[in-house]
Amino acid sequence: MEKNFLSPIDLCQRAQGISLIRVYQLLYAGRIKAEKRAGRWQIPETEAERFLAERKARLQAGAGGDSE
């Protein structure tokens, strides 16, 4: 089974309201699980979905946007 991956830019487009710089901060901090391939971050689609679901839950709870 082949995994689908997103780039940090793709994640920004899906997240709407989170900056590319913030995505990179979260990647380097390990808050978004990803791997580097040929010098580029590759985020598994399942990880992107997990991150987006957690972010949505925080926003609905009033915990703020990018204060991961």
Sequence and secondary structure as in RCSB ss.txt:
>XXXX:A:sequence
MEKNFLSPIDLCQRAQGISLIRVYQLLYAGRIKAEKRAGRWQIPETEAERFLAERKARLQAGAGGDSE
>XXXX:A:secstr
    EE HHHHHHHHSS  HHHHHHHHHHTSS  EEETTEEEEEHHHHHHHHHHHHHHHHTT  SS  
